[in-house]
């Protein structure tokens, strides 16, 4: 029998932004449309996974972002000790998804072959593509490879019964999403396959992109993986904090239970 998992979104940072910055071709209304930054936790009876690792204060200051509470604080609030984490899925290697290098010292990191090739290959010779990556994040992952802490995937892979990764590309060459079985059905952590609900619901791509066609096909892919009754969670939309309940009293606007009632 497939295990059913609890899934949490942990907000750790925020960035003020206009709508015109979030769509290729801009936005005619161009009102405020900020980004929230999340890491995610998939918690089962026998196995748990962390999805992405966020960024730290040093990177926040460098890029003008505001950390609200660290990922470690949010995870501890739901009973997850970072040193006990055994598996971390990195959806892609951009700075806001692959930092905090020492947070999970005992974990195996799950990454797509194509993402590692992308962030260490010739595409990084182009500032337009390399800017969202942090050199220290990439070199830290290379070190993990040589230390035996990385498990590579090529396309779709099952990590456990009820948890699988799927490469969709688009935003980066090797972006992967995570499909999880919950008590409410399938849930897809889309990460930056779609930054906002509006990107995938309106077919308007986010402007930081490796391949626009793959990004648009990725919008279709995450919806297909969720199925007609499932949920797709975008990577940076503050509406997630409104659509889902807090994980516990006192965690409102910070740690949300994604498999809970909407």
Secondary structure, DSSP 8 states (H G I E B T S, - for coil): -----EEEEEEEEEE--BGGGGSTT--SS--B--EEEEEEEEE-SS-EEEE-----HHHHHHHT-EESS-HHHHHHHTT--GGG--EEE-S--BTTTS--TTTTTT-EEEEEHHHHHHHHSGGGGSHHHHTTB-HHHHHHHHHHHHTT-EEEESS-EEEETTEEEEE--SSSTT-EEEEEEETTEEEEEEETT-SSHHHHHHT---SS-S-HHHHHHHHHHHHHHH-TT-EEEESS-TTHHHHSEESSTT-TTTEEETTS--
